[in-house]
Amino acid sequence: MPDSSIESEPYYKLHIGLDFGTSYSGYGQSHVAEPDNVEAFFHWADSEVHYCKTLTALWYERQDDGKYVATAWGHTARKRALNARARSAGKGMYVS
């Protein structure tokens, strides 16, 4: 006999929408109870304007073991890449 305390279908409280684009990316969410009230994120770090998307860009830093680890996203990634280039540092990789 099945355990009646286990629900057959999970209960979700949010709908999440992801827009992962080639130039810009963003996301939005809405509560299941209010599907028409979509909240988009507008406050991306290091962005000069409040906009619902940020750059689709990553900054990878090379670790001591030679592996690269993603440490920044969006405008912050571009900022770190430009700072590294200005210092002629080869410890990172910018992907956009």
HELIX and SHEET records of a PDB file:
HELIX    1   1 HIS A   75  ALA A   86  1                                  12    
SHEET    1   A 3 LEU A  14  PHE A  20  0                                        
SHEET    2   A 3 TYR A  24  HIS A  31 -1                                        
SHEET    3   A 3 GLU A  39  ALA A  40 -1                                        
SHEET    1   B 3 LEU A  14  PHE A  20  0                                        
SHEET    2   B 3 TYR A  24  HIS A  31 -1                                        
SHEET    3   B 3 THR A  54  LEU A  55 -1                                        
SHEET    1   C 3 TYR A  68  TRP A  73  0                                        
SHEET    2   C 3 LEU A  58  ARG A  62 -1                                        
SHEET    3   C 3 GLY A  92  VAL A  95 -1                                        
END                                                                             
